[in-house]
């Protein structure tokens, strides 16, 4: 049996089946959610399938390569992501996407993936070089600098959703990377103390749109008057479509005659296949379908955490745990804004929302976790000791 075949048999197939199940549900959701767009739902569902196939190829290649070699890509991925973000900030379109012939993409996920790979590598390797890098304060400084640079660029872009994703990812990297509890508690207290100046002084200047969305969320939460024909349109109708669906929902591709608010374009139809796709799932599949989706996500995250525990080294643990934090942040933010427990943020639902480069990047990160599992029992070969030469007279 060849080593490659052993790796394929040794994959975590439950993880693969869970990913395929979520992706399949996503294709059906995109087909219905994009029905109002030019080309119709079938066109966007077809493109989603193509991106998923490309992503699955990336997943398999990444899974079969030992992640200790992939860690070498951390620096070029991180620097490349930062460079693309700066380019998108000054040369991108109005939503800071880079436009190429036939495709436009947001480089932030690429920088996040590069940051995860780089930080997991440095937190393992730097302490071996010098005792200074074992100090908790130095570890905190390394993570803060590497996470802070893309965080500030995202804030400058006004992308509050992607900026919020960095916070749990960074916290988990510090926690799994060995930063003591007292440091984490102190940073939590300081962050809590800075909430007021950040909200009232920094956020209105850095992201007026983000500040307005938080104000809208608070107004809705406290029962104040909200203009549902203006800024409050999306959260009101998306949450209404989910809330009225009941246990079974209206059925896939439900029509306006069946009571579908999405078919009547009450769910923002230009972004229903991306930002508000959970609203479409909730309306058509009801509480039952939403529960199935959340169960699949829970199974995926639990598998990733399980793999993190069984990693052969700290970089594998940090990498896997950080990807779990990234997934959880995206899931919580996207679903949370659709049911009005979070402000509106333009952030996709992993493996469900229509996207291209984001799906490929997500599959790359899942491939990294699969690589951690496949190579969990592999050890580094040690150089053989030199044998002394004996000369006979």
Residue pairs with C-beta under 8 A, 6 or more apart in sequence:
4 64
7 63
7 64
7 374
8 64
10 373
10 374
11 63
11 370
11 373
11 374
12 303
12 307
12 370
12 373
14 299
14 303
15 300
15 303
15 304
15 307
15 366
15 369
15 370
15 373
16 370
18 296
18 299
18 300
18 303
19 59
19 300
19 351
19 363
19 366
21 296
22 293
22 296
22 297
22 300
22 350
22 351
22 352
23 52
23 351
25 281
25 292
25 293
25 296
25 352
26 48
26 277
26 349
26 351
26 352
26 353
27 45
27 48
27 49
27 52
28 45
28 252
29 273
29 277
29 280
29 281
29 352
30 41
30 44
30 45
30 48
30 273
30 277
30 352
30 353
30 354
31 41
31 42
31 44
31 45
31 253
32 41
32 252
32 253
32 254
32 262
32 280
32 284
33 41
33 262
33 272
33 273
33 276
33 277
33 280
33 354
34 40
34 41
34 43
34 44
34 45
34 272
34 273
34 354
35 41
35 253
35 263
36 265
36 269
36 270
36 272
37 43
37 44
37 269
37 270
37 273
41 253
41 273
44 273
44 354
47 354
47 356
48 354
48 359
51 355
51 356
51 359
51 360
52 359
52 363
54 360
55 359
55 360
55 362
55 363
55 364
56 363
58 360
58 363
58 364
58 367
59 363
59 364
59 366
59 367
59 370
60 367
61 367
62 70
62 363
62 364
62 367
62 368
62 370
62 371
63 367
63 370
63 371
63 374
64 371
64 374
65 371
66 371
66 375
66 378
67 315
67 316
67 319
67 368
67 371
67 372
67 375
68 315
68 375
68 380
70 117
70 368
70 371
71 117
71 120
71 121
71 315
72 121
73 114
73 117
74 114
74 117
74 118
74 119
74 120
74 121
74 122
75 118
76 114
77 110
77 113
77 114
77 117
77 118
78 111
78 114
78 115
78 117
78 118
78 146
79 114
80 110
80 114
81 107
81 108
81 110
81 111
81 112
81 113
81 114
81 115
81 150
82 111
82 149
82 150
82 153
84 98
84 107
84 110
84 111
85 107
85 108
85 111
85 150
85 153
85 154
85 157
86 153
87 98
87 107
88 96
88 97
88 98
88 106
88 107
88 157
89 96
89 153
89 156
89 157
91 98
92 98
92 99
93 99
93 104
95 106
95 346
96 106
96 157
96 158
96 159
97 104
97 105
97 106
98 104
98 105
98 106
98 107
103 356
103 357
105 356
105 357
105 358
106 159
106 162
106 357
106 358
108 150
108 154
108 157
108 159
108 162
109 162
109 357
109 358
109 361
109 362
110 357
110 361
111 150
111 153
112 150
112 162
112 165
112 166
112 169
112 326
113 361
113 364
113 365
115 146
115 147
115 150
115 169
116 169
116 173
116 319
116 322
116 323
116 326
116 365
117 319
117 368
118 146
119 142
119 143
119 146
119 147
119 173
119 177
119 318
119 322
120 173
120 177
120 314
120 315
120 316
120 318
120 319
120 322
121 315
122 142
122 146
123 139
123 142
123 143
123 173
123 177
123 178
123 314
123 315
123 318
124 313
124 314
124 315
124 318
125 315
126 133
126 142
127 133
127 134
132 138
133 139
133 142
136 178
136 179
136 180
136 183
137 183
139 174
139 177
139 178
139 179
140 174
140 179
140 183
140 187
143 170
143 173
143 174
143 177
143 179
144 170
147 166
147 169
147 170
147 173
150 166
151 163
151 166
154 162
154 163
154 166
155 163
155 206
155 207
156 206
158 206
158 207
158 208
158 209
158 210
159 207
159 346
160 207
160 209
160 210
160 213
160 343
160 345
161 333
161 345
161 346
161 347
162 347
164 329
164 333
164 345
165 326
165 329
165 330
165 333
165 347
167 329
168 325
168 326
168 328
168 329
169 322
169 325
169 326
169 329
171 184
171 325
172 321
172 322
172 324
172 325
173 318
173 321
173 322
173 325
174 183
174 184
175 184
175 321
176 308
176 314
176 317
176 318
176 321
176 322
177 314
177 318
178 314
199 211
199 214
203 210
203 211
203 214
204 211
210 343
212 231
213 231
213 343
213 344
213 345
214 343
216 226
216 231
216 232
216 235
216 343
216 344
217 235
217 340
217 342
217 343
217 344
219 225
219 226
219 232
220 226
220 232
220 235
220 340
221 340
226 232
226 236
228 236
228 237
233 268
234 267
234 268
234 276
234 344
235 337
235 340
235 344
237 261
237 266
237 267
237 268
238 267
238 268
238 276
238 279
238 338
239 279
239 338
239 339
239 340
240 261
240 266
241 261
241 262
241 266
241 267
241 279
241 280
241 282
241 283
242 278
242 279
242 282
242 283
242 290
242 338
242 339
244 259
244 261
244 283
245 282
245 283
245 284
245 285
245 286
245 287
246 286
246 287
247 286
247 287
247 288
248 285
248 286
248 288
249 282
249 283
249 284
249 285
249 286
249 287
249 288
249 289
250 258
250 259
250 260
250 283
250 284
250 286
251 258
251 284
252 284
252 285
253 284
254 260
254 262
254 263
254 283
254 284
255 263
256 263
256 264
260 283
260 284
261 267
261 283
262 269
262 272
262 279
262 280
262 283
262 284
267 276
267 279
267 280
267 283
268 275
268 276
271 346
272 279
272 280
273 280
273 353
273 354
274 348
274 353
274 354
274 355
275 334
275 337
275 346
275 347
275 348
275 353
276 338
277 349
277 352
277 353
277 354
278 290
278 293
278 334
278 335
278 338
278 349
278 352
279 338
281 289
281 290
281 293
281 352
282 289
282 290
282 338
282 339
285 292
285 293
293 352
294 335
297 327
297 331
300 327
301 324
301 327
301 328
304 320
304 323
304 324
304 327
304 369
305 320
305 321
305 324
307 320
307 369
307 370
307 372
307 373
307 376
308 316
308 317
308 320
308 321
308 324
308 369
308 372
309 317
310 373
310 376
311 317
311 320
311 372
311 376
312 372
312 375
312 376
312 377
312 378
312 379
316 372
316 376
319 368
319 369
319 372
320 368
320 369
320 372
323 365
323 366
323 368
323 369
326 365
327 350
330 347
330 348
330 349
330 350
331 349
331 350
332 342
333 342
333 345
333 347
334 345
334 347
334 348
334 349
334 353
335 349
336 342
337 343
337 344
337 345
348 355
348 358
350 362
351 359
351 362
